[in-house]
Each structure stands twice: as structure tokens, then as C-alpha cells.
Amino acid sequence: MNYDKTDMPAAYDAGRGYSPGVLAYWLDVISQSVPKGSVAEILDLGCGTGRYSNALADYYDATVTAIDPSEKMLAEARRKASPRVRCERASAESLPLHDASMDMVFISMAFHHFDHPDRAAAECCRVLRPDGAVCLRAGTIERIDRYAYLEFFPSSRPLLNRALQSQAFIESTFASAGFRLIRHELISSEVAESWSAYAEKLVYRADSILVQLSDQEFEAGLTAIREYAKTAPPHERVVEPVDFFVFQPRASSFT
Ligand SMILES: C[S@@+](CC[C@H](N)C(=O)[O-])C[C@H]1O[C@@H](n2cnc3c(N)ncnc32)[C@H](O)[C@@H]1O
């Protein structure tokens, strides 16, 4: 999806932003595979508004190259970028980076948007140092049934089926590009601290599936979620499964 043709960039942080606790949780998940002190150069690929860019730079005490083809998403990232984050407009399929220049490639909720995932995976392999790693967060087809908004927006199911990749596709795409799978785990991730907070985040419609729904279906679903929120326990967190993959170049000495 071309994010520049949508209104999502300005709404993304309001609709998809993290609480500090959720961001810290994810940094902990990532560091279980890529420990602190082991990386100096990170590529945040498909960085969007930079939801992770500053946090990765701070946590790893590293330099982050934040790359995205969307000028509007990058404008948001640039506005917030700390001095150790360099934002650059480019596509995953053709990275403006030297061979073996990165210690970690981080990809969050972006791989399914790439036009040519095979070329993107090959570029990841090219720019990574031999002991580097790709850390990838993704929604996959296998998890669609567990998405919180599914039952409230019936048309979202076929759209998700078309948009998302399977776990096997992601694994085989990286295998063909010269990687081996080091870790795959389903991580339960909080999307909102309560159902009413969830509804108020959805209002921003900062989701590539929700923007494709008719306004009528979107409004009806939102009303239904608000009604549901009135009956749900007030502090019931809304959580969704996220597939987390770690790949290493096959030639790597990492075990
Ligand atoms: C859902 S956003 C995720 C942004 C960020 N990684 C995050 O987790 O908040 C998906 C991003 O992928 C970007 N994208 C789409 N096609 C791309 C490509 N070919 N190469 C790199 N990024 C791409 C979009 O512009 C968008 O910013």
C-alpha cells in the first residue's frame, strides 16, 4: 500500500502508538535474541512514523537508519527523530546501504507491504554483517481469527486474507535469500489497555485494512465495539498475537 495516498501518516501515532510499557516489553523480546552491546548499526526497515526508531537507538546505544518509501510517514519520523536516527526515503527492494554495514535489520508490520518480498529479503542479506540478524514482527494469515476487530468489521476477513502472508511464506522467503530461522514465537501484544481505549484508538483508522472498509461499515463496527466496551471489564486489556521471527545469514557463526 502507498501510504502517501492515504490519511494514515498523520493519524498513525494516535491510532497505533504504544504506551512506554508496551515498547519496553518489545525491546525486551528483541533483546532476548539480539543482546544489548552486540549491535552498533540498526536498519529500521519500513520504519513508518518511527514507532521503534528512537527506542532502538536509545536501548542499543546504536545508530539507526530509518528507511521508508512514504514521504508522509517519514515526515512524522523525521519530526521526532533523535540525533542518532537518520531517516531516508527508499524501498526495501533497493537499499541505499553498503554491503555488510548493518548489525540488525528490524522490520515491524511492514514485510507484507513490500512489493517484492524476495528482493527485500535478499537486500537484508546483502546489507547485514555475517553475524547480524533480521528481527521481524508480523501479522500472519494464521492469526486472523484472533484479531480483536475481526467480528466487528466482517469485511476485514477477506481483506486480511489477501493482505497478510503465511508464517511458511515468510520463513521460505528468508530461507531462499540465504537465511536460517533462529527463532519464531507468538508474542501476545497489548493493543489497548481496555476495550474503550481500543475503540478510541480505532477512531483514527490508522490501519491499512480499516481504511479499505466503507465508511458505513466502519462506523457500524466502531459503534458495536463501543457498546461491547460498556459490558467488558473496565481494565480488560486488548491483546493480539504477533509473529516474531529472527533470521541469521546462513554463513553466520552465531548459534
Ligand atoms: C504498518 S506501517 C509500519 C511502520 C512501522 N514499522 C511500525 O511498526 O510502526 C508499514 C510501513 O511499510 C512501509 N512500506 C511499504 N512498502 C514498502 C517498501 N517497499 N519498502 C519499505 N517500506 C515499505 C509503508 O510506507 C509504511 O510506513
The ligand as a MOL file (V3000), in Angstrom:
LIG
                    3D

  0  0  0     0  0            999 V3000
M  V30 BEGIN CTAB
M  V30 COUNTS 27 29 0 0 0
M  V30 BEGIN ATOM
M  V30 1 C 2.0630 -0.5070 9.1350 0
M  V30 2 S 3.3900 0.5490 8.7210 0 CHG=1
M  V30 3 C 4.5920 0.0150 9.9180 0
M  V30 4 C 5.5160 1.1220 10.3340 0
M  V30 5 C 6.4800 0.7880 11.4760 0
M  V30 6 N 7.4170 -0.2270 11.1240 0
M  V30 7 C 5.7190 0.4070 12.7170 0
M  V30 8 O 5.7720 -0.7250 13.1870 0
M  V30 9 O 5.0250 1.2840 13.2410 0 CHG=-1
M  V30 10 C 4.0310 -0.1400 7.2070 0
M  V30 11 C 5.1210 0.7030 6.5650 0
M  V30 12 O 5.7320 -0.0460 5.4880 0
M  V30 13 C 6.1220 0.8960 4.5190 0
M  V30 14 N 6.4040 0.2490 3.2210 0
M  V30 15 C 5.5200 -0.0600 2.2400 0
M  V30 16 N 6.1830 -0.5730 1.1890 0
M  V30 17 C 7.4960 -0.5850 1.4990 0
M  V30 18 C 8.6900 -0.9780 0.8110 0
M  V30 19 N 8.6370 -1.4860 -0.4290 0
M  V30 20 N 9.8770 -0.8240 1.4340 0
M  V30 21 C 9.9310 -0.3330 2.7030 0
M  V30 22 N 8.8370 0.0540 3.3980 0
M  V30 23 C 7.6350 -0.0610 2.8160 0
M  V30 24 C 4.9360 1.8530 4.4670 0
M  V30 25 O 5.2570 3.0750 3.8020 0
M  V30 26 C 4.6230 2.0100 5.9490 0
M  V30 27 O 5.2940 3.1070 6.5090 0
M  V30 END ATOM
M  V30 BEGIN BOND
M  V30 1 1 1 2
M  V30 2 1 2 3
M  V30 3 1 2 10
M  V30 4 1 3 4
M  V30 5 1 4 5
M  V30 6 1 5 6
M  V30 7 1 5 7
M  V30 8 2 7 8
M  V30 9 1 7 9
M  V30 10 1 10 11
M  V30 11 1 11 12
M  V30 12 1 11 26
M  V30 13 1 12 13
M  V30 14 1 13 14
M  V30 15 1 13 24
M  V30 16 1 14 15
M  V30 17 1 14 23
M  V30 18 2 15 16
M  V30 19 1 16 17
M  V30 20 1 17 18
M  V30 21 2 17 23
M  V30 22 1 18 19
M  V30 23 2 18 20
M  V30 24 1 20 21
M  V30 25 2 21 22
M  V30 26 1 22 23
M  V30 27 1 24 25
M  V30 28 1 24 26
M  V30 29 1 26 27
M  V30 END BOND
M  V30 END CTAB
M  END
